[in-house]
Amino acid sequence: MLLVWALLVVAGLTASVLSSGRALTYAEALGLRAGLSPHVVGLTIVAIGTDLPEIANSIIASAEGRGDLNVGDSTGSAATQITLVLGILCFIRPLPVKRRLVAISGSLIVAGFALASLFIADGRLSRIDGALLVASWVLASFVVHRTTGVGHEMAPELSAEELDSGPGPWILAGGALLALAIVAAGATVAVTAFGRLVDDIGVPEYASSFLLLSLGTSLPELIVDGRAARAGMTSLAVGGILGSTLLDATLSLGAGPLLFPTDVSADAARTTLVVGGIVAMAVLLLLRTKVHGRLTGALAIGLYLLLFPIVIS
């Protein structure tokens, strides 16, 4: 049965990742037609689109009473994206750093981890905890948009003909909804099979979801933001990483408990705050340079490797 569960995890994640990419394509088209700037598209549409697997996993895991799986995947994905994924992107193309945006977004990300640690400390994520985490993402997104001026940038350089061509808004919206449904179905299969797999193997649910499941659910960030970096859309790539990390530490973590309150182990509660410290180091690393290149990328990947002994111990 172990092989069957493993194959179902891979199949579910594959369907979820591919469908989230399709949903993101439709959502990006809608955002560009609305005249949104690259940073706004990255911080909102790209972040939400690439985080659909984590959000779906959070809800499914919480519904099954697997609080550690939710915490491990959500916080693990946040840490993975701002260290490993961002580090890999630097080897694709150097990323100019807008320090004001990084300082404000990074501070809110670290605050999100601190808030999550506070809520998890009592060993339970309640419906109120979930609501506050979701509300904190809404508030943080508003603060970023109001204080960084990203909302006043010009939209991506597309001609009127390019913006008006292609499917209409209703077709784009319908395609996005269909893709979202497949994301949810794939996540359901993946989370259910992953839970059965760790049960059969007997490994801790939190550590395995933090180190393994989070890699699978972070693939959309790597694929989408990597594509943006290759195309020279570095503002969208950086905005997407920061937005996804913030969303995972808040909305993704809280979405499941908002609907299905769950218990959380002491290991997850103790480790979340320490992981937040690693995330803070990654933010400081970004702030120390004007261009995030291969050297800082390698250092970011090094921070990711530090997570292994922290989570396993």
C-alpha positions as CSV (number, residue, x, y, z in Angstrom):
1,M,0.0,0.0,0.0
2,L,2.9,2.4,0.6
3,L,3.6,2.5,-3.2
4,V,-0.1,3.2,-3.9
5,W,-0.2,6.0,-1.3
6,A,3.0,7.5,-2.8
7,L,1.7,7.4,-6.3
8,L,-1.6,9.0,-5.2
9,V,0.4,11.8,-3.5
10,V,2.3,12.4,-6.7
11,A,-0.8,12.3,-8.9
12,G,-2.7,14.6,-6.6
13,L,0.1,17.1,-6.4
14,T,0.7,17.0,-10.2
15,A,-3.0,17.7,-10.9
16,S,-3.1,20.5,-8.3
17,V,0.1,22.1,-9.5
18,L,-0.8,21.9,-13.2
19,S,-4.3,23.2,-12.6
20,S,-3.1,26.0,-10.3
21,G,-0.9,27.1,-13.2
22,R,-3.8,27.2,-15.5
23,A,-6.0,29.1,-13.0
24,L,-3.1,31.5,-12.6
25,T,-2.9,32.1,-16.4
26,Y,-6.6,33.1,-16.5
27,A,-6.3,35.2,-13.4
28,E,-3.2,37.0,-14.7
29,A,-5.0,37.8,-17.9
30,L,-7.9,39.3,-15.9
31,G,-5.5,41.3,-13.7
32,L,-3.6,42.7,-16.7
33,R,-6.9,43.8,-18.4
34,A,-7.8,45.6,-15.2
35,G,-4.5,47.6,-15.5
36,L,-2.8,46.3,-12.3
37,S,0.9,46.8,-11.9
38,P,3.5,44.0,-11.8
39,H,4.0,44.2,-8.1
40,V,0.2,44.2,-7.4
41,V,-0.3,41.3,-9.8
42,G,2.6,39.5,-8.0
43,L,1.5,40.2,-4.4
44,T,-2.1,39.3,-5.0
45,I,-3.1,37.3,-8.1
46,V,0.2,35.4,-8.5
47,A,0.5,34.8,-4.8
48,I,-3.1,33.5,-4.5
49,G,-2.9,31.5,-7.7
50,T,0.4,29.7,-6.8
51,D,-0.8,29.1,-3.2
52,L,-4.0,27.4,-4.2
53,P,-2.5,23.9,-3.3
54,E,-1.5,25.1,0.2
55,I,-4.9,26.6,0.8
56,A,-6.7,23.5,-0.4
57,N,-4.4,21.3,1.7
58,S,-5.0,23.4,4.7
59,I,-8.8,23.0,4.5
60,I,-8.6,19.2,3.7
61,A,-6.0,18.5,6.4
62,S,-8.0,20.4,9.0
63,A,-11.2,18.7,8.0
64,E,-9.5,15.3,8.6
65,G,-8.2,16.5,12.0
66,R,-4.6,16.7,10.9
67,G,-3.5,20.0,12.3
68,D,0.2,19.2,12.1
69,L,-0.1,18.5,8.4
70,N,-1.7,21.9,7.9
71,V,0.9,23.8,10.0
72,G,3.8,21.8,8.5
73,D,2.8,22.4,4.9
74,S,1.8,26.1,5.3
75,T,4.8,27.2,7.3
76,G,7.1,24.9,5.4
77,S,6.0,26.3,2.1
78,A,6.5,29.9,3.4
79,A,10.0,29.1,4.5
80,T,10.8,27.1,1.4
81,Q,9.7,29.9,-0.9
82,I,11.6,32.8,0.6
83,T,14.8,30.7,0.9
84,L,15.0,27.8,-1.6
85,V,12.8,29.1,-4.4
86,L,14.1,32.7,-4.2
87,G,17.6,31.3,-4.1
88,I,17.0,29.3,-7.2
89,L,15.5,32.3,-9.1
90,C,18.8,34.2,-8.6
91,F,20.6,31.6,-10.7
92,I,18.0,32.2,-13.5
93,R,18.4,36.0,-13.4
94,P,19.7,38.6,-10.9
95,L,16.7,40.2,-9.1
96,P,16.8,43.9,-8.4
97,V,15.6,44.5,-4.8
98,K,13.2,47.3,-3.9
99,R,14.2,47.7,-0.3
100,R,11.1,49.5,0.8
101,L,8.8,46.8,-0.5
102,V,11.0,44.1,1.0
103,A,11.3,45.8,4.4
104,I,7.5,46.3,4.7
105,S,6.5,42.9,3.3
106,G,9.3,41.1,5.1
107,S,8.3,42.7,8.5
108,L,4.7,41.6,7.9
109,I,5.8,38.1,7.1
110,V,7.9,37.8,10.3
111,A,5.0,39.2,12.2
112,G,2.7,36.6,10.6
113,F,5.0,33.8,11.9
114,A,5.0,35.4,15.4
115,L,1.2,35.5,15.3
116,A,1.0,31.9,14.2
117,S,3.4,30.8,16.9
118,L,1.2,32.6,19.5
119,F,-2.0,30.9,18.3
120,I,-0.3,27.5,18.1
121,A,1.3,27.7,21.5
122,D,-1.8,26.3,23.3
123,G,-1.8,23.2,21.1
124,R,-4.9,24.1,19.1
125,L,-5.9,26.3,16.2
126,S,-9.4,27.5,16.9
127,R,-12.0,29.0,14.5
128,I,-11.1,32.4,16.0
129,D,-7.4,31.8,15.4
130,G,-8.1,31.0,11.8
131,A,-10.3,34.1,11.3
132,L,-7.6,36.3,12.8
133,L,-4.9,34.8,10.6
134,V,-7.0,35.3,7.5
135,A,-7.9,38.9,8.6
136,S,-4.2,39.5,9.2
137,W,-3.4,38.7,5.5
138,V,-6.1,41.1,4.3
139,L,-4.7,43.8,6.6
140,A,-1.1,43.1,5.6
141,S,-1.9,43.2,1.9
142,F,-3.7,46.5,2.4
143,V,-0.7,47.9,4.3
144,V,1.8,46.8,1.6
145,H,-0.3,48.3,-1.2
146,R,-0.8,51.6,0.6
147,T,2.7,52.1,1.9
148,T,4.9,51.0,-0.9
149,G,3.2,52.8,-3.7
150,V,3.1,49.7,-5.9
151,G,-0.5,50.4,-6.8
152,H,0.6,53.6,-8.7
153,E,3.1,51.8,-11.0
154,M,2.4,51.4,-14.6
155,A,0.8,48.1,-15.7
156,P,3.1,45.7,-17.6
157,E,4.1,46.9,-21.1
158,L,1.3,45.4,-23.2
159,S,-0.4,47.1,-26.1
160,A,-4.1,47.8,-26.1
161,E,-4.4,45.2,-28.9
162,E,-2.7,42.5,-26.6
163,L,-4.9,43.4,-23.6
164,D,-8.1,43.2,-25.7
165,S,-7.2,40.1,-27.6
166,G,-7.9,36.6,-26.5
167,P,-10.9,35.1,-24.5
168,G,-13.4,37.5,-22.9
169,P,-13.7,38.1,-19.1
170,W,-16.5,35.6,-18.6
171,I,-14.5,32.8,-20.4
172,L,-11.4,33.6,-18.3
173,A,-13.4,33.6,-15.1
174,G,-15.1,30.3,-16.0
175,G,-11.7,28.7,-16.9
176,A,-10.3,29.9,-13.6
177,L,-13.2,28.4,-11.6
178,L,-12.8,25.1,-13.4
179,A,-9.1,25.0,-12.8
180,L,-9.7,25.8,-9.1
181,A,-12.1,22.9,-8.8
182,I,-9.3,20.5,-10.2
183,V,-6.8,22.1,-7.7
184,A,-9.1,21.3,-4.8
185,A,-9.7,17.7,-6.1
186,G,-6.0,17.1,-6.6
187,A,-5.2,18.5,-3.1
188,T,-7.8,16.3,-1.6
189,V,-6.2,13.2,-3.1
190,A,-2.7,14.3,-2.2
191,V,-3.4,15.2,1.4
192,T,-5.5,12.1,2.1
193,A,-2.9,9.8,0.6
194,F,0.0,11.7,2.3
195,G,-1.7,11.2,5.7
196,R,-2.2,7.5,5.1
197,L,1.5,7.3,3.9
198,V,2.9,8.9,7.1
199,D,0.6,6.8,9.2
200,D,1.9,3.6,7.6
201,I,5.5,4.6,7.8
202,G,5.2,6.0,11.3
203,V,7.1,9.3,10.7
204,P,6.0,12.5,12.5
205,E,3.3,14.3,10.5
206,Y,4.7,17.8,11.1
207,A,8.3,17.1,10.0
208,S,7.3,15.1,6.9
209,S,4.8,17.7,5.7
210,F,7.2,20.6,6.4
211,L,10.1,19.0,4.6
212,L,8.4,17.0,1.9
213,L,4.8,18.0,1.2
214,S,5.8,21.7,1.2
215,L,8.3,21.0,-1.7
216,G,5.4,19.7,-3.8
217,T,3.0,22.5,-3.0
218,S,5.8,25.1,-3.6
219,L,6.3,24.0,-7.2
220,P,3.8,26.5,-8.6
221,E,5.9,29.4,-7.2
222,L,9.0,28.0,-8.7
223,I,7.4,27.4,-12.1
224,V,5.4,30.7,-12.3
225,D,8.0,33.0,-10.8
226,G,10.8,31.3,-12.6
227,R,9.0,31.9,-15.9
228,A,8.6,35.6,-14.9
229,A,12.3,35.9,-14.0
230,R,13.3,34.4,-17.4
231,A,11.1,36.8,-19.2
232,G,12.7,39.8,-17.3
233,M,9.6,40.4,-15.2
234,T,11.7,40.6,-12.0
235,S,9.2,42.8,-10.1
236,L,6.5,40.3,-10.6
237,A,8.8,37.4,-9.6
238,V,9.9,39.1,-6.3
239,G,6.4,40.3,-5.6
240,G,5.1,36.8,-6.2
241,I,7.6,35.2,-3.7
242,L,6.9,37.8,-1.0
243,G,3.2,37.6,-1.5
244,S,3.2,33.8,-1.4
245,T,5.3,33.7,1.7
246,L,3.0,36.2,3.5
247,L,-0.1,34.3,2.3
248,D,1.2,30.9,3.5
249,A,2.1,32.3,7.0
250,T,-1.4,33.8,7.4
251,L,-4.3,33.0,5.1
252,S,-3.2,29.5,4.1
253,L,-2.5,28.5,7.7
254,G,-5.8,30.0,8.9
255,A,-8.1,28.9,6.1
256,G,-8.5,25.3,7.4
257,P,-9.0,26.0,11.1
258,L,-11.5,28.8,10.2
259,L,-13.7,26.0,8.9
260,F,-12.5,23.0,11.0
261,P,-10.7,23.8,14.3
262,T,-7.8,21.3,14.9
263,D,-5.3,20.3,17.6
264,V,-1.6,20.9,17.0
265,S,1.4,19.0,18.5
266,A,4.0,20.6,20.8
267,D,6.6,20.0,18.1
268,A,4.8,22.2,15.6
269,A,4.2,24.9,18.2
270,R,7.8,25.0,19.3
271,T,9.4,24.9,15.9
272,T,7.2,27.5,14.1
273,L,8.8,30.4,16.1
274,V,12.3,29.2,15.3
275,V,11.5,28.8,11.6
276,G,10.2,32.4,11.8
277,G,13.7,33.4,12.8
278,I,15.2,31.7,9.7
279,V,12.6,33.6,7.6
280,A,13.7,36.8,9.3
281,M,17.3,36.1,8.3
282,A,16.2,35.6,4.7
283,V,14.5,39.0,4.8
284,L,17.6,40.6,6.2
285,L,19.7,39.0,3.5
286,L,17.4,40.5,0.9
287,L,17.7,44.0,2.5
288,R,21.5,43.9,2.4
289,T,21.8,44.1,-1.3
290,K,20.4,46.1,-4.2
291,V,20.6,43.1,-6.6
292,H,19.8,39.6,-5.3
293,G,22.4,37.6,-7.3
294,R,24.1,34.2,-7.2
295,L,26.0,34.8,-4.0
296,T,22.9,35.9,-2.0
297,G,21.0,33.1,-3.8
298,A,23.5,30.5,-2.5
299,L,23.2,32.0,1.0
300,A,19.4,31.8,0.8
301,I,19.6,28.1,-0.2
302,G,22.0,27.6,2.8
303,L,19.3,29.1,5.1
304,Y,16.9,26.5,3.7
305,L,19.2,23.7,4.5
306,L,19.4,25.0,8.1
307,L,15.7,24.1,8.4
308,F,16.3,20.4,8.3
309,P,18.1,20.0,11.6
310,I,15.7,22.4,13.2
311,V,12.5,20.6,12.1
312,I,13.9,17.1,12.6
313,S,15.3,17.6,16.1
